[in-house]
């Protein structure tokens, strides 16, 4: 099932700006990840594995132009088979984000990497999402804070490599505001609170046999 309103939002100035920003962050994160199998789960409108050099790169998900249609809570991949998984806006628009993370943990090799991108609830975007009753994308998701996401990952024995905030633009559709936000100074964060629109978390899997 597709995410209602996603394509329409991605056609706006804000949607295009956000997708471009996310692509650039993931490009940098995946460029030096090596192995044999890489997986982008969800958001097929993006090319989040384009900068990676792993030979077998697949898009999978529940809708859209993917290489494999599948249920994200029951991935059709063998355990310990995947070196890299990218999750762009999958968890916050799923009814079962914990099950998706468990499946990702299952298919990752020891020391495999995951990149998770999501909207930041502790920002102007999160504030608008809290009070917006339209049901339109992107306000119809359940945003996850970076600290909460780290707690979930630790329960699954992931080791969180790094988490970062970014894309300092207000939740508007006018291009002039996107351009203004891109050039503004990025303020410091405290206690997981940031005006940044998005969070990017890069954990790696941990295997008890390796410790």
Backbone as a printed PyTorch tensor [residue, N CA C, xyz], in Angstrom:
tensor([[[  0.8480,  -1.1930,   0.0000],
         [  0.0000,   0.0000,   0.0000],
         [  0.8830,   1.2430,   0.0000]],

        [[  0.5930,   2.1780,  -0.8960],
         [  1.3770,   3.3940,  -0.9740],
         [  1.0130,   4.3360,   0.1640]],

        [[  1.8810,   5.3110,   0.4060],
         [  1.6140,   6.3300,   1.4230],
         [  0.7800,   7.4240,   0.7770]],

        [[ -0.4490,   7.6350,   1.2450],
         [ -1.3210,   8.6340,   0.6110],
         [ -0.6880,  10.0260,   0.6310]],

        [[ -0.7090,  10.6770,  -0.5150],
         [ -0.2170,  12.0440,  -0.6090],
         [  1.2730,  12.1890,  -0.8100]],

        [[  2.0220,  11.0930,  -0.7870],
         [  3.4840,  11.1890,  -0.8900],
         [  3.9310,  11.7550,  -2.2350]],

        [[  3.4040,  11.2190,  -3.3250],
         [  3.8220,  11.6840,  -4.6460],
         [  3.4900,  13.1580,  -4.8480]],

        [[  2.3050,  13.5650,  -4.3910],
         [  1.9170,  14.9720,  -4.5380],
         [  2.8550,  15.8720,  -3.7520]],

        [[  3.2330,  15.4500,  -2.5510],
         [  4.1160,  16.2810,  -1.7310],
         [  5.5140,  16.3620,  -2.3280]],

        [[  5.9930,  15.2580,  -2.8760],
         [  7.3190,  15.2560,  -3.4870],
         [  7.3820,  16.1340,  -4.7370]],

        [[  6.2420,  16.4780,  -5.3010],
         [  6.2170,  17.3610,  -6.4650],
         [  6.2540,  18.8370,  -6.0740]],

        [[  6.1280,  19.1430,  -4.7740],
         [  6.1920,  20.5310,  -4.3150],
         [  7.6500,  20.9580,  -4.1600]],

        [[  7.8580,  22.2710,  -4.0210],
         [  9.2240,  22.7800,  -3.8380],
         [  9.8460,  22.2050,  -2.5710]],

        [[  9.0610,  22.1530,  -1.4900],
         [  9.5830,  21.6150,  -0.2340],
         [  9.9110,  20.1380,  -0.3650]],

        [[  9.0400,  19.3780,  -1.0280],
         [  9.2830,  17.9530,  -1.2000],
         [ 10.5320,  17.6730,  -2.0090]],

        [[ 10.7170,  18.4250,  -3.0940],
         [ 11.9170,  18.2400,  -3.9230],
         [ 13.1780,  18.6210,  -3.1550]],

        [[ 13.0880,  19.7000,  -2.3760],
         [ 14.2440,  20.1480,  -1.5850],
         [ 14.6260,  19.0860,  -0.5580]],

        [[ 13.6080,  18.5600,   0.1270],
         [ 13.8460,  17.5640,   1.1710],
         [ 14.4510,  16.2900,   0.5870]],

        [[ 13.8840,  15.8020,  -0.5230],
         [ 14.4000,  14.5770,  -1.1240],
         [ 15.8480,  14.7610,  -1.5780]],

        [[ 16.1520,  15.9140,  -2.1650],
         [ 17.5240,  16.1870,  -2.5960],
         [ 18.4700,  16.2250,  -1.4000]],

        [[ 18.0390,  16.8810,  -0.3040],
         [ 18.8870,  16.9400,   0.8900],
         [ 19.1510,  15.5420,   1.4410]],

        [[ 18.0950,  14.7350,   1.5270],
         [ 18.2600,  13.3800,   2.0650],
         [ 19.1670,  12.5430,   1.1740]],

        [[ 19.0000,  12.6570,  -0.1320],
         [ 19.8550,  11.9020,  -1.0480],
         [ 21.3220,  12.2170,  -0.8190]],

        [[ 21.6410,  13.5040,  -0.6440],
         [ 23.0370,  13.8970,  -0.4520],
         [ 23.6070,  13.3660,   0.8550]],

        [[ 22.7990,  13.3450,   1.9190],
         [ 23.2740,  12.8040,   3.1950],
         [ 23.5410,  11.3070,   3.0930]],

        [[ 22.6290,  10.6080,   2.4380],
         [ 22.8000,   9.1560,   2.3120],
         [ 23.9420,   8.8290,   1.3600]],

        [[ 24.0990,   9.6130,   0.3030],
         [ 25.2380,   9.4030,  -0.6070],
         [ 26.5500,   9.3630,   0.1740]],

        [[ 26.7100,  10.3400,   1.0700],
         [ 27.9490,  10.4080,   1.8520],
         [ 28.0710,   9.2330,   2.8140]],

        [[ 26.9370,   8.7900,   3.3660],
         [ 26.9650,   7.7230,   4.3750],
         [ 27.2320,   6.3490,   3.7750]],

        [[ 26.7850,   6.1130,   2.5280],
         [ 26.9040,   4.7700,   1.9460],
         [ 28.1120,   4.6210,   1.0320]],

        [[ 28.8030,   5.7070,   0.7300],
         [ 29.8780,   5.6590,  -0.2720],
         [ 30.9630,   4.6560,   0.0860]],

        [[ 31.2740,   4.5080,   1.3670],
         [ 32.3680,   3.6300,   1.7820],
         [ 31.8760,   2.3820,   2.5170]],

        [[ 30.6400,   1.9860,   2.2740],
         [ 30.1160,   0.7340,   2.8330],
         [ 30.2820,  -0.3490,   1.7710]],

        [[ 30.9480,  -1.4240,   2.1340],
         [ 31.2550,  -2.4830,   1.1740],
         [ 30.5620,  -3.7850,   1.5670]],

        [[ 30.5180,  -4.7110,   0.6300],
         [ 29.9010,  -5.9990,   0.8700],
         [ 29.3630,  -6.5690,  -0.4150]],

        [[ 28.3000,  -7.3900,  -0.3070],
         [ 27.7550,  -8.0760,  -1.4710],
         [ 26.2840,  -7.7470,  -1.7390]],

        [[ 25.5300,  -7.4020,  -0.6780],
         [ 24.1070,  -7.1590,  -0.8400],
         [ 23.6950,  -5.8850,  -0.1000]],

        [[ 23.0170,  -4.9920,  -0.8090],
         [ 22.5010,  -3.7620,  -0.2100],
         [ 21.0130,  -3.6480,  -0.5270]],

        [[ 20.2600,  -3.0880,   0.3980],
         [ 18.8100,  -3.0310,   0.2640],
         [ 18.2910,  -1.6540,   0.6420]],

        [[ 17.4960,  -1.0560,  -0.2400],
         [ 16.7180,   0.1350,   0.0950],
         [ 15.2940,  -0.3210,   0.3400]],

        [[ 14.7900,  -0.0560,   1.5300],
         [ 13.4480,  -0.5020,   1.8980],
         [ 12.5260,   0.7080,   1.9590]],

        [[ 11.6090,   0.8150,   0.9990],
         [ 10.6560,   1.9080,   0.9840],
         [ 11.1230,   3.1230,   0.2010]],

        [[ 10.2140,   4.0940,   0.0620],
         [ 10.4130,   5.3530,  -0.6630],
         [ 11.1150,   5.1200,  -2.0030]],

        [[ 10.4770,   4.3770,  -2.9090],
         [ 11.1340,   4.0650,  -4.1860],
         [ 11.3640,   5.2840,  -5.0690]],

        [[ 10.7530,   6.4270,  -4.7190],
         [ 10.9970,   7.6470,  -5.4920],
         [ 12.4280,   8.1400,  -5.3450]],

        [[ 13.1330,   7.6910,  -4.3280],
         [ 14.5180,   8.0780,  -4.1070],
         [ 15.4900,   7.0030,  -4.5610]],

        [[ 16.7110,   7.4350,  -4.8550],
         [ 17.7910,   6.5130,  -5.2600],
         [ 18.8580,   6.5340,  -4.1670]],

        [[ 18.5670,   5.8950,  -3.0450],
         [ 19.4200,   6.0290,  -1.8770],
         [ 20.6280,   5.0870,  -1.8860]],

        [[ 20.7500,   4.2710,  -2.8890],
         [ 21.9300,   3.4050,  -3.0140],
         [ 22.8010,   3.8070,  -4.1990]],

        [[ 22.5170,   4.9750,  -4.8120],
         [ 23.2020,   5.3460,  -6.0420],
         [ 24.6940,   5.5710,  -5.8590]],

        [[ 25.1270,   5.9660,  -4.6590],
         [ 26.5500,   6.2420,  -4.4260],
         [ 27.2820,   5.0510,  -3.8210]],

        [[ 26.5860,   3.9470,  -3.6460],
         [ 27.2000,   2.7720,  -3.0360],
         [ 27.7400,   1.8400,  -4.1190]],

        [[ 28.8280,   1.1300,  -3.7960],
         [ 29.4760,   0.2800,  -4.7940],
         [ 29.2630,  -1.2110,  -4.5690]],

        [[ 28.3640,  -1.5720,  -3.6510],
         [ 28.0260,  -2.9850,  -3.4700],
         [ 27.4090,  -3.5150,  -4.7660]],

        [[ 27.8320,  -4.6950,  -5.2370],
         [ 27.3980,  -5.1560,  -6.5640],
         [ 25.9020,  -5.4270,  -6.7000]],

        [[ 25.2610,  -5.9900,  -5.6750],
         [ 23.8410,  -6.3060,  -5.7600],
         [ 23.0670,  -5.3160,  -4.8890]],

        [[ 22.3930,  -4.3720,  -5.5360],
         [ 21.6270,  -3.3340,  -4.8430],
         [ 20.1700,  -3.4490,  -5.2590]],

        [[ 19.2980,  -3.6210,  -4.2780],
         [ 17.8810,  -3.8280,  -4.5540],
         [ 17.0220,  -2.7910,  -3.8520]],

        [[ 15.9080,  -2.4420,  -4.5020],
         [ 14.8310,  -1.6980,  -3.8570],
         [ 13.7070,  -2.6800,  -3.5470]],

        [[ 13.2050,  -2.6130,  -2.3360],
         [ 12.0800,  -3.4680,  -1.9550],
         [ 11.0820,  -2.6200,  -1.1880]],

        [[  9.8420,  -3.0610,  -1.1820],
         [  8.8260,  -2.3270,  -0.4490],
         [  7.4360,  -2.7950,  -0.8080]],

        [[  6.4520,  -2.0970,  -0.2710],
         [  5.0670,  -2.5120,  -0.4170],
         [  4.3560,  -1.8330,  -1.5790]],

        [[  5.0420,  -0.9710,  -2.3150],
         [  4.4050,  -0.2590,  -3.4330],
         [  5.4770,   0.3370,  -4.3310]],

        [[  5.0530,   0.7640,  -5.5070],
         [  5.9140,   1.5680,  -6.3690],
         [  6.8860,   0.7870,  -7.2340]],

        [[  7.8130,   1.5330,  -7.8270],
         [  8.7940,   0.9680,  -8.7520],
         [  9.9450,   0.3440,  -7.9750]],

        [[  9.7250,  -0.8550,  -7.4730],
         [ 10.7310,  -1.5700,  -6.6860],
         [ 11.1400,  -2.8440,  -7.4270]],

        [[ 12.2790,  -3.3880,  -7.0300],
         [ 12.7130,  -4.6520,  -7.6110],
         [ 11.9450,  -5.8330,  -7.0330]],

        [[ 11.4610,  -5.6560,  -5.7930],
         [ 10.7290,  -6.7300,  -5.1430],
         [  9.6240,  -6.1560,  -4.2610]],

        [[  8.3820,  -6.5160,  -4.5740],
         [  7.2650,  -6.1470,  -3.7210],
         [  7.2120,  -7.1020,  -2.5360]],

        [[  7.1070,  -6.5610,  -1.3410],
         [  7.1280,  -7.4210,  -0.1660],
         [  6.5170,  -6.7180,   1.0260]],

        [[  6.2040,  -7.4990,   2.0380],
         [  5.7460,  -6.9950,   3.3250],
         [  6.9830,  -6.6230,   4.1350]],

        [[  7.0670,  -5.3620,   4.5460],
         [  8.2670,  -4.9130,   5.2640],
         [  8.4200,  -5.5730,   6.6300]],

        [[  7.3620,  -6.1630,   7.1460],
         [  7.4530,  -6.8460,   8.4380],
         [  7.7920,  -8.3280,   8.2730]],

        [[  7.9410,  -8.7860,   7.0310],
         [  8.3120, -10.1830,   6.7700],
         [  9.1540, -10.2050,   5.5010]],

        [[ 10.3750,  -9.7550,   5.6080],
         [ 11.2350,  -9.5860,   4.4380],
         [ 11.6180, -10.9330,   3.8180]],

        [[ 11.5420, -11.0460,   2.4900],
         [ 11.8360, -12.3180,   1.8190],
         [ 13.3270, -12.5090,   1.5460]],

        [[ 14.1380, -12.2660,   2.5580],
         [ 15.5840, -12.4050,   2.4330],
         [ 16.0910, -13.3040,   3.5530]],

        [[ 17.1560, -14.0300,   3.2620],
         [ 17.7030, -14.9680,   4.2400],
         [ 18.3210, -14.2100,   5.4190]],

        [[ 18.3370, -14.8540,   6.5590],
         [ 18.9990, -14.2840,   7.7330],
         [ 20.4900, -14.1420,   7.4600]],

        [[ 21.0760, -13.0780,   8.0200],
         [ 22.5110, -12.8320,   7.9080],
         [ 22.9740, -12.7620,   6.4520]],

        [[ 22.1850, -12.0920,   5.6030],
         [ 22.4940, -12.0780,   4.1770],
         [ 22.7850, -10.6970,   3.5970]],

        [[ 22.5730,  -9.6360,   4.3720],
         [ 22.6000,  -8.2910,   3.8070],
         [ 23.6200,  -7.4200,   4.5240]],

        [[ 24.3870,  -6.6560,   3.7520],
         [ 25.4420,  -5.8210,   4.3220],
         [ 24.9680,  -4.4150,   4.6920]],

        [[ 23.9890,  -3.9110,   3.9620],
         [ 23.5430,  -2.5250,   4.1390],
         [ 22.0470,  -2.4330,   3.8960]],

        [[ 21.3390,  -1.7440,   4.8010],
         [ 19.9110,  -1.4830,   4.6230],
         [ 19.6690,   0.0140,   4.8400]],

        [[ 18.9610,   0.6460,   3.9070],
         [ 18.5750,   2.0470,   4.0420],
         [ 17.0670,   2.1100,   4.2480]],

        [[ 16.6520,   2.8130,   5.3070],
         [ 15.2270,   2.9380,   5.6550],
         [ 14.8150,   4.4130,   5.5920]],

        [[ 14.3970,   4.9040,   4.4320],
         [ 13.9710,   6.2990,   4.3350],
         [ 12.4720,   6.4520,   4.6270]],

        [[ 12.1490,   7.0120,   5.7700],
         [ 10.7590,   7.3050,   6.1490],
         [  9.8650,   6.0590,   6.1550]],

        [[ 10.4270,   4.9400,   6.5640],
         [  9.6540,   3.7030,   6.6170],
         [  9.0050,   3.5230,   7.9850]],

        [[  9.7860,   3.7210,   9.0450],
         [  9.2930,   3.4250,  10.3870],
         [  8.1510,   4.3370,  10.8020]],

        [[  8.2330,   5.6200,  10.4850],
         [  7.2450,   6.5760,  10.9760],
         [  5.8990,   6.4750,  10.2740]],

        [[  5.8790,   5.7790,   9.1170],
         [  4.6180,   5.6100,   8.3980],
         [  4.1740,   4.1490,   8.3930]],

        [[  4.6540,   3.3850,   9.3480],
         [  4.2570,   1.9890,   9.5100],
         [  3.5130,   1.8030,  10.8260]],

        [[  2.5550,   0.8860,  10.8190],
         [  1.8460,   0.5440,  12.0560],
         [  2.6680,  -0.3840,  12.9360]],

        [[  3.7280,  -0.9730,  12.3700],
         [  4.5340,  -1.9420,  13.1100],
         [  6.0270,  -1.6640,  12.9310]],

        [[  6.5020,  -0.5120,  13.3660],
         [  7.9230,  -0.1820,  13.1710],
         [  8.8620,  -1.1310,  13.8990]],

        [[  8.4450,  -1.6520,  15.0780],
         [  9.3100,  -2.5810,  15.8120],
         [  9.5470,  -3.8530,  15.0040]],

        [[  8.5010,  -4.3630,  14.3800],
         [  8.6380,  -5.5860,  13.5800],
         [  9.5550,  -5.3680,  12.3840]],

        [[  9.4830,  -4.1920,  11.7850],
         [ 10.3790,  -3.8980,  10.6660],
         [ 11.8310,  -3.8920,  11.1280]],

        [[ 12.0950,  -3.2530,  12.2560],
         [ 13.4660,  -3.2350,  12.7800],
         [ 13.9510,  -4.6380,  13.1320]],

        [[ 13.0670,  -5.4650,  13.6660],
         [ 13.4670,  -6.8470,  13.9690],
         [ 13.8200,  -7.6050,  12.7030]],

        [[ 13.0630,  -7.3670,  11.6360],
         [ 13.3670,  -8.0270,  10.3760],
         [ 14.7010,  -7.5290,   9.7990]],

        [[ 14.9510,  -6.2490,   9.9080],
         [ 16.2270,  -5.7050,   9.4420],
         [ 17.3800,  -6.3050,  10.2300]],

        [[ 17.2160,  -6.4000,  11.5350],
         [ 18.2540,  -7.0110,  12.3800],
         [ 18.4950,  -8.4660,  11.9700]],

        [[ 17.4280,  -9.1700,  11.5960],
         [ 17.5450, -10.5810,  11.2130],
         [ 18.3580, -10.7620,   9.9340]],

        [[ 18.1300,  -9.9020,   8.9390],
         [ 18.7760, -10.1330,   7.6420],
         [ 20.1890,  -9.5590,   7.5710]],

        [[ 20.5560,  -8.6790,   8.5040],
         [ 21.8830,  -8.0730,   8.4570],
         [ 22.9750,  -9.0560,   8.8770]],

        [[ 24.1060,  -8.9560,   8.2010],
         [ 25.2770,  -9.7060,   8.6430],
         [ 25.8410,  -9.0510,   9.9040]],

        [[ 26.6730,  -9.7640,  10.6690],
         [ 27.3860,  -9.1010,  11.7690],
         [ 28.1860,  -7.9110,  11.2370]],

        [[ 28.0630,  -6.7910,  11.9050],
         [ 28.6930,  -5.5280,  11.5010],
         [ 28.0800,  -4.9080,  10.2500]],

        [[ 26.9220,  -5.4170,   9.8320],
         [ 26.1930,  -4.7560,   8.7560],
         [ 25.6820,  -3.4000,   9.2190]],

        [[ 25.3160,  -2.5490,   8.2880],
         [ 24.9220,  -1.1920,   8.6310],
         [ 23.5010,  -0.8680,   8.1780]],

        [[ 22.8450,  -0.0210,   8.9610],
         [ 21.5110,   0.4820,   8.6500],
         [ 21.5790,   2.0060,   8.6540]],

        [[ 20.8790,   2.6180,   7.7270],
         [ 20.7340,   4.0780,   7.7190],
         [ 19.2470,   4.3760,   7.7800]],

        [[ 18.8440,   5.1100,   8.8050],
         [ 17.4340,   5.4140,   9.0370],
         [ 17.2340,   6.9240,   8.9290]],

        [[ 16.2920,   7.3360,   8.1080],
         [ 15.9570,   8.7510,   7.9750],
         [ 14.5090,   8.9580,   8.3640]],

        [[ 14.2630,   9.9920,   9.1490],
         [ 12.8950,  10.2770,   9.5550],
         [ 12.7050,  11.7360,   9.9090]],

        [[ 11.4520,  12.1520,  10.0030],
         [ 11.1260,  13.5100,  10.4320],
         [ 11.4070,  13.6570,  11.9260]],

        [[ 11.8920,  14.8150,  12.2940],
         [ 12.2470,  15.0910,  13.6870],
         [ 11.0190,  15.6350,  14.4390]],

        [[ 10.5040,  14.9190,  15.4430],
         [  9.3140,  15.3990,  16.1640],
         [  9.6000,  16.6100,  17.0460]],

        [[ 10.8760,  16.8300,  17.3900],
         [ 11.2410,  17.9440,  18.2650],
         [ 11.7320,  19.1080,  17.4230]],

        [[ 10.8720,  19.5670,  16.5410],
         [ 11.2040,  20.6410,  15.5940],
         [  9.9130,  21.3310,  15.1980]],

        [[ 10.0220,  22.3650,  14.3510],
         [  8.8220,  23.0140,  13.8320],
         [  7.9880,  22.0430,  13.0070]],

        [[  8.6530,  21.1170,  12.3310],
         [  7.9230,  20.1010,  11.5660],
         [  7.1350,  19.1940,  12.5080]],

        [[  7.7610,  18.8160,  13.6150],
         [  7.0600,  17.9900,  14.5970],
         [  5.9040,  18.7230,  15.2350]],

        [[  6.0860,  20.0190,  15.4700],
         [  5.0100,  20.8190,  16.0600],
         [  3.8220,  20.9110,  15.1100]],

        [[  4.0940,  21.1330,  13.8410],
         [  3.0100,  21.1890,  12.8530],
         [  2.3130,  19.8320,  12.7360]],

        [[  3.0960,  18.7600,  12.7680],
         [  2.5100,  17.4230,  12.6790],
         [  1.5810,  17.1340,  13.8470]],

        [[  1.9340,  17.6430,  15.0140],
         [  1.1420,  17.3860,  16.2110],
         [ -0.2290,  18.0230,  16.1380]],

        [[ -0.3140,  19.2030,  15.5150],
         [ -1.5660,  19.9390,  15.5020],
         [ -2.2800,  19.9240,  14.1490]],

        [[ -1.6500,  19.3680,  13.1380],
         [ -2.2740,  19.3200,  11.8200],
         [ -3.2750,  18.1620,  11.7690]],

        [[ -4.5080,  18.4730,  11.4670],
         [ -5.5330,  17.4310,  11.4250],
         [ -5.9680,  17.0660,  10.0280]],

        [[ -5.2000,  17.4830,   9.0330],
         [ -5.6070,  17.2510,   7.6430],
         [ -5.4820,  15.7950,   7.2190]],

        [[ -4.5660,  15.0710,   7.8450],
         [ -4.3080,  13.7030,   7.4230],
         [ -3.4490,  13.6040,   6.1810]],

        [[ -2.9180,  14.7510,   5.7160],
         [ -2.0880,  14.7670,   4.5160],
         [ -0.6470,  14.4070,   4.8530]],

        [[  0.0730,  13.8870,   3.8460],
         [  1.5040,  13.6690,   3.9880],
         [  2.2030,  15.0290,   4.0000]],

        [[  3.2260,  15.2490,   4.8480],
         [  3.8590,  14.2830,   5.7610],
         [  3.3510,  14.3460,   7.1960]],

        [[  2.2050,  14.9530,   7.4000],
         [  1.7170,  15.1870,   8.7680],
         [  0.9500,  13.9860,   9.3260]],

        [[  0.7940,  12.9310,   8.5280],
         [  0.0280,  11.7670,   8.9580],
         [  0.9020,  10.6340,   9.4910]],

        [[  2.1530,  10.9400,   9.7900],
         [  3.0470,   9.9150,  10.3210],
         [  3.2020,  10.0010,  11.8260]],

        [[  3.8820,   9.0270,  12.3920],
         [  4.2080,   9.0020,  13.8240],
         [  5.7150,   9.2150,  13.9490]],

        [[  6.1140,  10.4740,  14.0740],
         [  7.5310,  10.8150,  14.0680],
         [  8.2350,  10.2270,  15.2940]],

        [[  9.4730,   9.7990,  15.0920],
         [ 10.2730,   9.1920,  16.1530],
         [ 11.4630,  10.0850,  16.4720]],

        [[ 11.6450,  10.3920,  17.7480],
         [ 12.8110,  11.1870,  18.1430],
         [ 14.0710,  10.3400,  18.0230]],

        [[ 15.2040,  11.0140,  17.8960],
         [ 16.4790,  10.3100,  17.7820],
         [ 16.7430,   9.4800,  19.0310]],

        [[ 16.4420,  10.0200,  20.2060],
         [ 16.6780,   9.2750,  21.4460],
         [ 15.7980,   8.0310,  21.5360]],

        [[ 14.5500,   8.1630,  21.1140],
         [ 13.6570,   7.0030,  21.1440],
         [ 14.1320,   5.9360,  20.1720]],

        [[ 14.5470,   6.3710,  19.0000],
         [ 15.0450,   5.4280,  18.0110],
         [ 16.2920,   4.7130,  18.5110]],

        [[ 17.1720,   5.4420,  19.1650],
         [ 18.3650,   4.8040,  19.7330],
         [ 17.9940,   3.7540,  20.7700]],

        [[ 16.9920,   4.0350,  21.5960],
         [ 16.5470,   3.0560,  22.5970],
         [ 16.0320,   1.7880,  21.9320]],

        [[ 15.2360,   1.9370,  20.8940],
         [ 14.7260,   0.7710,  20.1720],
         [ 15.8700,  -0.0540,  19.5890]],

        [[ 16.8480,   0.6290,  19.0080],
         [ 17.9610,  -0.0730,  18.3750],
         [ 18.8150,  -0.8160,  19.3870]],

        [[ 19.0110,  -0.2130,  20.5390],
         [ 19.8090,  -0.8710,  21.5760],
         [ 19.1400,  -2.1420,  22.0730]],

        [[ 17.8130,  -2.1470,  22.1290],
         [ 17.0760,  -3.3380,  22.5460],
         [ 17.2920,  -4.4930,  21.5700]],

        [[ 17.6120,  -4.1640,  20.3290],
         [ 17.8740,  -5.1790,  19.3150],
         [ 19.3680,  -5.4460,  19.1480]],

        [[ 20.1620,  -4.9450,  20.0890],
         [ 21.6190,  -5.1640,  20.1040],
         [ 22.3510,  -4.4510,  18.9750]],

        [[ 21.7470,  -3.4050,  18.4250],
         [ 22.4860,  -2.5590,  17.4930],
         [ 23.4200,  -1.6460,  18.2730]],

        [[ 24.5180,  -1.3140,  17.6550],
         [ 25.4350,  -0.3120,  18.1880],
         [ 25.2760,   0.9470,  17.3500]],

        [[ 24.7920,   2.0150,  17.9610],
         [ 24.5350,   3.2370,  17.2010],
         [ 25.8450,   3.9540,  16.9170]],

        [[ 26.1910,   4.0190,  15.6420],
         [ 27.4380,   4.6430,  15.2260],
         [ 27.3430,   6.1640,  15.3610]],

        [[ 26.2750,   6.7290,  14.8080],
         [ 26.0940,   8.1750,  14.8980],
         [ 24.6470,   8.5340,  14.5660]],

        [[ 24.2500,   9.6680,  15.0670],
         [ 22.9490,  10.2320,  14.7310],
         [ 23.1300,  11.7170,  14.5020]],

        [[ 22.4370,  12.2500,  13.5400],
         [ 22.6220,  13.6610,  13.2380],
         [ 21.2980,  14.2990,  12.8320]],

        [[ 21.2410,  15.6180,  12.9920],
         [ 20.0890,  16.3970,  12.5600],
         [ 20.4720,  17.1840,  11.3120]],

        [[ 19.4640,  17.5700,  10.5410],
         [ 19.7630,  18.3810,   9.3740],
         [ 18.5250,  18.8780,   8.6630]],

        [[ 18.7320,  19.6430,   7.5930],
         [ 17.6900,  20.2470,   6.7710],
         [ 16.9090,  21.2790,   7.5740]],

        [[ 17.5550,  22.4060,   7.8000],
         [ 16.9940,  23.4570,   8.6540],
         [ 16.0910,  24.3900,   7.8530]],

        [[ 14.9200,  23.8970,   7.4970],
         [ 13.9460,  24.7200,   6.7860],
         [ 12.6110,  24.6380,   7.5210]],

        [[ 11.7830,  25.6780,   7.4240],
         [ 10.4720,  25.6430,   8.0690],
         [  9.5110,  24.7430,   7.2930]],

        [[  8.4330,  24.2950,   7.9290],
         [  7.4770,  23.3950,   7.2660],
         [  6.5320,  24.1490,   6.3420]],

        [[  7.0750,  24.7010,   5.2710],
         [  6.2900,  25.4340,   4.2820],
         [  6.6360,  24.9010,   2.9020]],

        [[  5.8400,  25.2700,   1.9130],
         [  6.0440,  24.7520,   0.5710],
         [  6.7110,  25.7510,  -0.3680]],

        [[  6.8530,  27.0210,   0.0670],
         [  7.4340,  28.0260,  -0.8100],
         [  8.9460,  27.8420,  -0.9260]],

        [[  9.4450,  27.8980,  -2.1350],
         [ 10.8610,  27.6640,  -2.3940],
         [ 11.7370,  28.7020,  -1.7120]],

        [[ 11.2600,  29.9600,  -1.6000],
         [ 12.1000,  30.9950,  -1.0040],
         [ 12.4450,  30.6620,   0.4410]],

        [[ 11.5160,  30.0100,   1.1640],
         [ 11.7940,  29.6390,   2.5460],
         [ 12.7690,  28.4650,   2.6070]],

        [[ 12.6720,  27.5730,   1.6300],
         [ 13.6310,  26.4550,   1.5720],
         [ 15.0410,  26.9870,   1.3480]],

        [[ 15.1710,  27.9430,   0.4290],
         [ 16.4850,  28.5130,   0.1570],
         [ 17.0230,  29.2820,   1.3540]],

        [[ 16.1400,  29.9870,   2.0570],
         [ 16.5720,  30.7310,   3.2420],
         [ 17.0380,  29.7900,   4.3320]],

        [[ 16.3240,  28.6770,   4.5040],
         [ 16.7110,  27.7210,   5.5410],
         [ 18.0190,  27.0350,   5.2440]],

        [[ 18.3050,  26.8240,   3.9610],
         [ 19.5310,  26.1130,   3.6170],
         [ 20.7730,  26.9300,   3.9140]],

        [[ 20.6160,  28.2550,   3.9520],
         [ 21.7900,  29.0900,   4.1860],
         [ 21.8810,  29.5990,   5.6120]],

        [[ 20.8930,  29.2740,   6.4400],
         [ 20.9150,  29.7510,   7.8180],
         [ 21.9080,  28.9770,   8.6540]],

        [[ 22.3950,  29.6100,   9.6870],
         [ 23.3420,  28.9560,  10.5830],
         [ 22.6680,  27.8270,  11.3310]],

        [[ 23.3410,  26.7260,  11.4710],
         [ 22.7640,  25.5680,  12.1310],
         [ 23.0300,  25.6440,  13.6190]],

        [[ 21.9680,  25.7540,  14.4220],
         [ 22.1550,  25.8870,  15.8540],
         [ 22.5610,  24.5830,  16.5140]],

        [[ 23.1570,  24.7330,  17.6740],
         [ 23.5620,  23.5570,  18.4370],
         [ 22.3330,  22.8410,  18.9770]],

        [[ 22.4830,  21.5590,  19.3050],
         [ 21.3920,  20.7720,  19.8430],
         [ 21.6830,  20.4260,  21.2910]],

        [[ 20.6020,  20.1370,  22.0170],
         [ 20.7460,  19.7510,  23.4170],
         [ 19.6310,  18.7930,  23.7780]],

        [[ 19.9990,  17.6810,  24.3910],
         [ 19.0010,  16.7360,  24.8490],
         [ 18.1560,  16.1510,  23.7360]],

        [[ 18.7030,  16.0490,  22.5340],
         [ 17.9500,  15.4980,  21.4250],
         [ 16.9730,  16.4670,  20.8100]],

        [[ 16.9830,  17.7310,  21.2090],
         [ 16.0670,  18.7270,  20.6710],
         [ 16.7980,  19.5730,  19.6390]],

        [[ 16.2030,  19.7250,  18.4590],
         [ 16.8240,  20.4900,  17.3880],
         [ 15.7380,  21.0520,  16.4910]],

        [[ 15.9550,  22.2580,  15.9440],
         [ 15.0020,  22.7820,  14.9680],
         [ 15.1010,  22.1060,  13.6080]],

        [[ 16.0570,  21.2200,  13.4300],
         [ 16.2220,  20.5500,  12.1500],
         [ 14.9950,  19.7170,  11.8120]],

        [[ 14.6690,  19.6550,  10.5240],
         [ 13.4740,  18.9460,  10.0840],
         [ 13.6410,  17.4290,  10.1720]],

        [[ 14.8780,  16.9410,  10.0400],
         [ 15.0850,  15.5020,   9.9230],
         [ 16.2070,  14.9840,  10.8110]],

        [[ 16.0940,  13.6910,  11.1140],
         [ 17.1610,  13.0010,  11.8110],
         [ 17.6910,  11.8980,  10.9070]],

        [[ 18.9550,  11.6150,  11.0420],
         [ 19.5930,  10.5320,  10.3090],
         [ 20.3800,   9.7120,  11.3130]],

        [[ 20.0560,   8.4340,  11.4220],
         [ 20.6980,   7.5620,  12.4010],
         [ 21.4160,   6.4440,  11.6620]],

        [[ 22.6650,   6.1600,  12.0510],
         [ 23.4650,   5.1340,  11.3790],
         [ 23.9450,   4.1100,  12.4030]],

        [[ 23.1280,   3.1050,  12.6980],
         [ 23.5850,   2.0340,  13.5920],
         [ 24.2080,   0.8900,  12.8160]],

        [[ 24.9370,   0.0550,  13.5220],
         [ 25.4510,  -1.1740,  12.9250],
         [ 25.0030,  -2.3380,  13.7870]],

        [[ 24.8720,  -3.4980,  13.1530],
         [ 24.4010,  -4.6560,  13.8930],
         [ 25.5110,  -5.2070,  14.7580]],

        [[ 25.1180,  -5.8770,  15.8370],
         [ 26.0710,  -6.5210,  16.7410],
         [ 25.6910,  -7.9780,  16.8770]],

        [[ 26.6680,  -8.8420,  16.8270],
         [ 26.4190, -10.2670,  16.9420],
         [ 27.1010, -10.7810,  18.2090]],

        [[ 26.3680, -11.5190,  19.0310],
         [ 26.9290, -11.9860,  20.3080],
         [ 28.1040, -12.9310,  20.0720]],

        [[ 28.1100, -13.5990,  18.9490],
         [ 29.2210, -14.5170,  18.6650],
         [ 30.5170, -13.7570,  18.4140]],

        [[ 30.3880, -12.4710,  18.1250],
         [ 31.5780, -11.6850,  17.8110],
         [ 32.0950, -10.8900,  18.9910]],

        [[ 31.4300, -10.9650,  20.1360],
         [ 31.8280, -10.1450,  21.2800],
         [ 32.5260, -10.9840,  22.3240]]])
